[in-house]
Amino acid sequence: MPDLNDRDDRVALSIVIPSYNSAAWLPSTLRELDRSIQRSNLDVEVIVVDDGSTDDTLSVLEAARSGFPYPLRVLKQENKGRFLARWAGVGAARYEWVFILDSRVLVHEGALEYLGSALPSDTVVEAWNGHVITDPTAPLVGRFWEVPTFMFWASYLGNPRPMLITPENFDRIPKGTGCFVVRKKLYVDACLAAWPTENAHLVSDDTKILRYIVGKAPIRIDPGFSATYRPRLTYKAFLTHSRMRGTLFVDSYAGTSVTRDIVLILLVALPPLLASAMLMLVILNLWATLILVVGAASVCLLVPPAIASVRGCPRRASLSYLLFVVPFGVTFWAGLLRGLAVHRKSFQFRKQSTNGAQP
């Protein structure tokens, strides 16, 4: 069997890791990244962008840099959000291919070896989406999001295999930019197309960018290029993240179609309308009707974990959903409400260009 290191088609890869208060995660993230690089045939540089962390991120990175066997640069900036942290890292990247890696993601040992052998021969795609699983050892609160993913993306998650993400199947395939390889120029163009005119902390750093990219060339998702995501570990962090996801959900889909605009508005309007109707039933002493309404709502809440379980969702994830769906719903709705306020202009018109916006 030929030695991979003797090949002439070595791929050069700039690995960009945006980091905010990730001191607890970065040592293991870099350790597993190192193991994966060692098995690969890649020339690499690693760029960690410290996005105004208030923990020990910088000291952890300084300690890691002295023993890290590959070029490791640390960029510092004020806290500007993940969109602009990634932008800074990609802007500093030396190579044509960029690997954007979340600080909570552990790259699997054989992932970069697989990627390095496949990239030179793949002339179809301009980007690779990692096959990312949720850490099965995470606390119960960290397993919640597996139910929604198995609900909407079961066609892939029920049978992971190499696939192309296209505009036609975009909403039916899992995707994200937490473990994502893309040509630098294409990513820069996508960022400019989705550039935040204000409030960069509250703009989508994945769906809008991915939608632009897939409009130019298909994105490959492949189980061979895999990693593990470590979710939030505390109840408070879960709720904070849920609210943010609500806001980013609005930014991701507002203005993409009239139907989606209507759905977003209904998602915000229906909960208070339902709560008002239930209060009215109490005032009118219509207890039987109230019980029917509460029962119907409870059944609706049971539908997602039931469908997800049939499609292969782990039992612990379904249990997590049942335990945390109500507080999640409250905070996600609050995020949606904030999203409607912050991104209200998106419902009025769609930007067809960057309109001269520059970083």
C-alpha positions as CSV (number, residue, x, y, z in Angstrom):
1,M,0.0,0.0,0.0
2,P,1.5,3.4,-1.0
3,D,2.5,5.8,1.7
4,L,0.1,8.7,1.7
5,N,2.9,11.1,2.5
6,D,4.5,10.4,-0.8
7,R,1.6,11.7,-2.8
8,D,1.9,14.8,-4.9
9,D,-1.7,16.0,-4.4
10,R,-1.4,17.2,-0.8
11,V,-4.2,19.6,0.2
12,A,-3.3,22.7,2.1
13,L,-6.0,23.6,4.7
14,S,-6.4,26.6,7.0
15,I,-8.4,25.6,10.1
16,V,-10.3,28.5,11.7
17,I,-11.7,28.1,15.2
18,P,-13.8,31.0,16.6
19,S,-13.8,31.0,20.3
20,Y,-15.7,32.8,23.0
21,N,-15.2,31.6,26.6
22,S,-14.1,28.2,25.4
23,A,-11.2,27.6,27.8
24,A,-12.8,24.4,29.1
25,W,-13.2,23.0,25.5
26,L,-10.1,24.1,23.6
27,P,-7.5,21.7,25.0
28,S,-9.5,18.6,24.0
29,T,-10.6,20.2,20.7
30,L,-6.9,20.9,19.7
31,R,-5.8,17.5,21.0
32,E,-8.3,15.6,18.8
33,L,-7.6,17.9,15.9
34,D,-3.9,17.1,16.2
35,R,-4.6,13.4,16.2
36,S,-6.7,13.7,13.0
37,I,-4.1,15.9,11.3
38,Q,-1.3,13.4,12.0
39,R,-3.2,10.7,10.2
40,S,-3.8,12.9,7.2
41,N,-1.9,14.0,4.1
42,L,-2.6,17.7,4.7
43,D,-0.5,20.8,5.0
44,V,-2.3,22.8,7.7
45,E,-2.3,26.0,9.7
46,V,-4.6,26.6,12.7
47,I,-6.1,30.0,13.5
48,V,-8.0,30.5,16.7
49,V,-10.0,33.8,17.0
50,D,-10.6,34.9,20.5
51,D,-13.8,36.8,20.3
52,G,-13.4,38.9,23.5
53,S,-13.4,36.0,25.9
54,T,-13.6,36.8,29.6
55,D,-12.4,33.4,30.8
56,D,-8.9,31.8,30.6
57,T,-9.1,31.3,26.8
58,L,-5.9,33.3,26.0
59,S,-3.8,31.6,28.7
60,V,-5.0,28.2,27.5
61,L,-4.1,29.0,23.9
62,E,-0.7,30.2,24.9
63,A,0.0,27.0,26.8
64,A,-1.4,24.9,23.9
65,R,0.7,26.8,21.2
66,S,4.0,25.8,22.8
67,G,3.3,22.1,22.4
68,F,1.2,22.1,19.3
69,P,3.1,20.5,16.4
70,Y,1.5,22.7,13.6
71,P,1.4,26.4,13.0
72,L,-1.0,27.9,15.5
73,R,-2.0,31.6,15.4
74,V,-4.2,33.4,17.9
75,L,-6.1,36.4,16.8
76,K,-7.7,38.7,19.4
77,Q,-10.7,41.0,18.9
78,E,-13.4,42.6,20.9
79,N,-16.6,40.5,21.3
80,K,-18.3,40.8,18.0
81,G,-20.1,37.5,17.6
82,R,-19.3,34.3,15.7
83,F,-20.1,35.7,12.3
84,L,-17.3,38.3,12.6
85,A,-15.0,36.0,14.5
86,R,-15.1,33.6,11.6
87,W,-14.7,36.4,9.1
88,A,-11.5,37.6,10.9
89,G,-10.1,34.0,10.9
90,V,-10.9,33.3,7.3
91,G,-9.5,36.7,6.3
92,A,-6.2,35.7,7.9
93,A,-6.1,32.3,6.3
94,R,-3.2,31.6,3.9
95,Y,-4.7,28.7,2.0
96,E,-7.4,28.2,-0.6
97,W,-9.3,25.7,1.4
98,V,-10.7,26.7,4.8
99,F,-11.9,24.4,7.6
100,I,-14.3,26.2,9.9
101,L,-14.4,24.3,13.2
102,D,-16.5,25.1,16.3
103,S,-14.6,25.1,19.6
104,R,-17.0,22.5,21.0
105,V,-16.5,20.0,18.1
106,L,-14.1,17.1,18.3
107,V,-12.8,16.0,14.9
108,H,-12.8,12.2,14.5
109,E,-9.4,10.6,14.1
110,G,-9.8,9.5,10.5
111,A,-11.9,12.4,9.3
112,L,-9.1,14.6,7.9
113,E,-7.3,11.6,6.3
114,Y,-10.6,10.8,4.5
115,L,-11.0,14.5,3.5
116,G,-7.5,14.8,2.2
117,S,-7.8,11.8,0.0
118,A,-11.2,12.8,-1.4
119,L,-10.7,16.5,-2.1
120,P,-8.2,16.4,-4.9
121,S,-10.5,14.0,-7.0
122,D,-13.8,15.8,-6.2
123,T,-14.3,18.4,-9.0
124,V,-18.1,18.8,-8.4
125,V,-18.4,20.4,-4.9
126,E,-16.9,23.6,-3.4
127,A,-17.7,22.7,0.2
128,W,-17.9,19.8,2.6
129,N,-20.4,19.6,5.5
130,G,-19.2,17.5,8.3
131,H,-21.2,14.5,9.5
132,V,-21.6,15.6,13.2
133,I,-23.1,13.5,16.0
134,T,-24.1,14.8,19.4
135,D,-21.9,13.5,22.2
136,P,-23.8,10.5,23.6
137,T,-22.3,11.0,27.0
138,A,-23.7,14.6,27.3
139,P,-26.1,15.4,30.2
140,L,-29.8,14.9,29.5
141,V,-30.3,18.7,28.8
142,G,-27.7,18.5,26.0
143,R,-29.6,15.9,24.0
144,F,-32.8,18.0,23.4
145,W,-31.9,19.1,19.8
146,E,-31.7,15.5,18.5
147,V,-35.5,15.3,18.4
148,P,-35.9,18.2,16.0
149,T,-33.0,17.0,13.8
150,F,-34.5,13.5,13.5
151,M,-37.9,15.1,12.8
152,F,-36.8,17.1,9.8
153,W,-33.6,15.4,8.6
154,A,-34.4,11.7,9.0
155,S,-33.8,11.0,5.3
156,Y,-30.1,11.4,6.0
157,L,-29.8,10.7,9.7
158,G,-31.7,7.4,9.4
159,N,-29.2,6.2,6.8
160,P,-26.0,8.4,6.8
161,R,-24.3,8.1,3.4
162,P,-22.5,10.5,1.0
163,M,-24.9,13.0,-0.4
164,L,-25.0,16.3,-2.2
165,I,-26.9,19.1,-0.6
166,T,-28.6,21.1,-3.4
167,P,-31.2,23.9,-3.5
168,E,-33.9,21.3,-4.0
169,N,-33.1,19.2,-0.8
170,F,-31.6,22.1,1.2
171,D,-34.2,21.9,4.0
172,R,-34.2,18.1,4.3
173,I,-30.5,17.5,4.9
174,P,-28.6,18.4,8.1
175,K,-26.1,21.2,7.7
176,G,-24.1,23.7,9.6
177,T,-20.9,25.6,9.7
178,G,-19.5,24.1,12.9
179,C,-17.6,21.5,11.0
180,F,-17.3,22.9,7.4
181,V,-14.7,22.9,4.7
182,V,-15.1,25.4,1.9
183,R,-13.0,27.3,-0.7
184,K,-12.0,30.6,0.9
185,K,-13.2,32.8,-2.0
186,L,-16.7,31.2,-2.0
187,Y,-17.0,31.6,1.8
188,V,-16.0,35.3,1.5
189,D,-18.5,35.9,-1.2
190,A,-21.2,34.2,0.9
191,C,-20.4,36.3,3.9
192,L,-20.6,39.5,1.9
193,A,-24.0,38.4,0.5
194,A,-25.2,37.9,4.1
195,W,-23.3,40.8,5.6
196,P,-24.9,42.2,8.8
197,T,-25.7,45.9,8.6
198,E,-26.1,46.0,12.4
199,N,-26.2,43.7,15.4
200,A,-23.8,41.1,14.2
201,H,-24.3,39.0,17.3
202,L,-27.9,38.3,16.3
203,V,-27.4,37.3,12.6
204,S,-27.3,33.8,11.2
205,D,-23.8,32.5,10.8
206,D,-24.8,29.3,8.9
207,T,-28.1,29.0,7.1
208,K,-27.9,32.2,5.1
209,I,-24.3,31.5,4.2
210,L,-25.0,27.9,3.3
211,R,-28.0,28.9,1.1
212,Y,-25.7,31.2,-0.8
213,I,-23.0,28.5,-1.2
214,V,-25.4,25.8,-2.4
215,G,-26.7,28.2,-5.0
216,K,-23.3,28.3,-6.5
217,A,-22.3,24.6,-6.1
218,P,-23.5,21.5,-4.2
219,I,-22.2,20.9,-0.7
220,R,-21.1,17.3,0.1
221,I,-22.1,15.7,3.4
222,D,-20.2,12.5,4.0
223,P,-20.0,10.2,7.1
224,G,-16.3,9.8,6.3
225,F,-15.7,13.4,7.3
226,S,-17.1,13.2,10.8
227,A,-17.0,14.8,14.3
228,T,-18.7,14.9,17.6
229,Y,-20.5,18.0,19.0
230,R,-20.5,18.7,22.7
231,P,-23.7,20.5,23.6
232,R,-24.5,22.9,26.4
233,L,-24.1,21.2,29.8
234,T,-26.3,23.3,32.1
235,Y,-29.9,24.2,32.2
236,K,-29.1,27.9,32.1
237,A,-26.9,27.6,29.1
238,F,-29.5,25.5,27.3
239,L,-32.1,28.2,27.8
240,T,-29.8,31.0,26.7
241,H,-28.9,29.0,23.6
242,S,-32.5,28.3,22.8
243,R,-33.4,32.0,22.9
244,M,-30.5,32.7,20.5
245,R,-31.6,29.9,18.2
246,G,-35.1,31.5,18.0
247,T,-33.6,34.9,16.9
248,L,-31.2,33.2,14.4
249,F,-34.1,31.2,13.1
250,V,-35.9,34.4,12.1
251,D,-32.8,35.7,10.4
252,S,-32.3,32.5,8.5
253,Y,-35.7,32.3,6.9
254,A,-37.3,35.8,6.9
255,G,-37.6,37.1,3.4
256,T,-36.9,33.7,1.7
257,S,-40.5,33.3,0.7
258,V,-43.9,34.7,1.5
259,T,-45.0,31.4,3.0
260,R,-42.1,31.4,5.4
261,D,-42.7,35.0,6.4
262,I,-46.3,34.1,7.3
263,V,-45.2,31.0,9.2
264,L,-42.6,33.0,11.2
265,I,-45.3,35.6,12.1
266,L,-47.7,32.9,13.1
267,L,-45.1,31.2,15.3
268,V,-44.8,34.4,17.3
269,A,-48.5,35.3,17.3
270,L,-50.1,31.9,18.2
271,P,-48.7,31.3,21.7
272,P,-50.1,34.5,23.2
273,L,-53.3,34.0,21.3
274,L,-53.6,30.5,22.7
275,A,-52.7,31.7,26.3
276,S,-55.4,34.5,26.0
277,A,-58.0,32.0,24.9
278,M,-57.2,29.7,27.8
279,L,-57.4,32.6,30.2
280,M,-60.8,33.5,28.8
281,L,-62.0,29.9,29.3
282,V,-61.0,30.1,32.9
283,I,-62.8,33.4,33.4
284,L,-65.9,31.9,31.8
285,N,-65.7,28.8,33.9
286,L,-65.6,26.6,30.7
287,W,-63.4,24.0,32.4
288,A,-64.4,21.1,30.1
289,T,-63.3,23.1,27.0
290,L,-60.1,24.1,28.8
291,I,-59.3,20.5,29.5
292,L,-59.8,19.6,25.9
293,V,-57.6,22.5,24.7
294,V,-54.8,21.5,27.2
295,G,-55.2,17.8,26.2
296,A,-54.9,18.7,22.5
297,A,-51.8,20.8,23.2
298,S,-50.2,18.0,25.2
299,V,-50.8,15.5,22.4
300,C,-49.2,18.0,19.9
301,L,-46.2,18.1,22.1
302,L,-45.9,14.3,22.1
303,V,-45.9,14.1,18.3
304,P,-42.3,15.2,17.6
305,P,-40.6,12.7,19.9
306,A,-42.9,9.9,18.6
307,I,-42.0,10.6,15.0
308,A,-38.3,11.1,15.9
309,S,-38.2,7.8,17.8
310,V,-39.7,5.9,14.8
311,R,-36.9,7.5,12.7
312,G,-34.1,6.3,14.9
313,C,-33.7,9.1,17.5
314,P,-32.0,7.9,20.7
315,R,-34.3,7.4,23.7
316,R,-32.4,9.7,25.9
317,A,-32.9,12.5,23.4
318,S,-36.7,11.8,23.4
319,L,-36.7,11.9,27.2
320,S,-34.8,15.2,27.1
321,Y,-37.3,16.7,24.8
322,L,-40.2,15.7,27.0
323,L,-38.5,17.1,30.1
324,F,-37.4,20.4,28.6
325,V,-39.9,21.2,25.7
326,V,-42.0,23.7,27.8
327,P,-39.1,25.9,29.0
328,F,-37.5,25.6,25.6
329,G,-40.7,26.7,24.0
330,V,-40.9,29.8,26.2
331,T,-37.3,30.9,25.5
332,F,-37.3,30.0,21.8
333,W,-40.5,32.0,21.4
334,A,-38.8,34.9,23.2
335,G,-36.0,34.6,20.7
336,L,-38.5,34.6,17.8
337,L,-40.0,37.8,19.2
338,R,-36.6,39.4,19.4
339,G,-35.9,38.2,15.9
340,L,-39.0,39.8,14.5
341,A,-38.0,43.1,16.0
342,V,-34.3,43.0,15.0
343,H,-34.8,41.5,11.5
344,R,-38.1,43.2,10.7
345,K,-36.7,44.8,7.5
346,S,-36.2,41.3,6.0
347,F,-40.0,40.8,5.8
348,Q,-40.4,43.9,3.7
349,F,-37.8,43.3,1.0
350,R,-35.1,40.9,0.0
351,K,-31.6,42.2,-0.7
352,Q,-30.4,40.9,-4.1
353,S,-26.9,42.2,-3.6
354,T,-24.6,43.5,-0.8
355,N,-25.6,47.1,-1.9
356,G,-22.1,48.2,-1.4
357,A,-21.9,46.9,2.1
358,Q,-18.3,46.2,3.1
359,P,-16.7,44.7,6.2
